[in-house]
Every structure is written in C-alpha cells, then in structure tokens.
Amino acid sequence: MKSAENGTSEIGTAVSTVSEDRVGRNIGVGCFTFFIGATSGAMSGVFVGKAFGFFSRCEPQPGLPACDWWWFAFAGGVLGAVSLPILALWRLRRADRRTDLAAQQPSTRG
C-alpha cells in the first residue's frame, strides 16, 4: 500500500519501526548488562581469590576478604562486563532472527 502523502509504503515503515525499536532495546540491554556483569563478575572474582588464598595458605589482612582481592575483583569485573552483554545480545538477536523468519514464511495452518 502506498501512502498518498509521501509515497512510502506502510510495510516499509513498519519494518523501519521494528528495526529502530530493536536498536534501542539492544542499547538498553547492553548498557544494563554491562554494569550488572561487572558487579557480579567482581564478586565472583573475589570468591575465586578467596579460594586461591585458601589453597595457597595466604592470610589476608584483618577486614579484607582475601589476599590481593582487588586483582581478582578487577579481572572478574572485566570478564563479567564483557561476557554478560555479549551473551544477552546474542540471545536477543537469535530470537529476532527466528521471529523474522516466521514472519516471512506463509502460515501452513488451516
């Protein structure tokens, strides 16, 4: 269908709107999971640091969770900040591809 005002099709506008919605959604999900991944990764890294300290018989200073905990927290935070957004966006894009393919194929139901 052609629109009388500007000559664009309504189908093209719908595809453009869906694409813009997905971009905004992906940016929001990526930013949110970046901070959540960094926080959870840092906590997991400190846990690994505690385990490493236990097996290496390191005695942390009073009030600290582990010896050299900041290195473990940094490494875990970087790993979490990178991996969680990648995994979340990968799953969203995979679902988008399935949705797009289902919309393109004609229905076989009666």
GIVEN-V845146 format. One record per pair of residues at least 12 apart in sequence whose C-alpha atoms are under 7 Angstrom apart, sorted by the first residue. I is the first residue (numbers start at 1). J is the second residue. Records with the same first field share a line. If there is no record, write none. Layout:
# GIVEN-V845146
I: J + J
This chain:
# GIVEN-V845146
26: 89
30: 85 + 89
33: 84 + 85
34: 81 + 82 + 84 + 85
35: 81
37: 77 + 80 + 81 + 84
38: 77 + 78 + 80 + 81
39: 77
40: 80
41: 76 + 77 + 79 + 80
42: 73 + 74 + 76 + 77
43: 73
44: 76
45: 72 + 73 + 75 + 76
46: 69 + 72 + 73
49: 66 + 69 + 72
50: 65 + 66
53: 66 + 67
